[in-house]
Amino acid sequence: MDVGPLSGRPGIRASGEIGVSTRLPWENALTELSRRHTDVSYVELSGLRFVDVAGVSALALTAMNLPVGRVVVERPPPQLPRVLDLFWPSLHRIEVTPR
């Protein structure tokens, strides 16, 4: 997995796969995202091929713990919105824009 900041707007971009072997860098990137968050943060995932349930959970917990605003998740792999809908159907702090 490769993860880094977005240019020109607040947020991060991740590519590759988020699973047990890449969870720590993903969680570190989400921690940094929450530190820099103001109103809207973006998570661009068009290059992500897979994210496991724990990776989606880390994203959901990050969004739930933000003091204000929301996280816009752009072009995630199909399993991410399904997991969000299954476990956090009323989580309004995450907005998903499909591929």
Buried (B, 14 or more C-beta within 10 A) or exposed (E): BEBEBBEEEBBBBBBBBBBEEBBEBBBEBBEEBBEEBEEBBBBBBEEBEBBBEBBBBBBBEBBEEBEEBBBBBBBBBEBBBEBBEEEBEEBEBBBBEEE
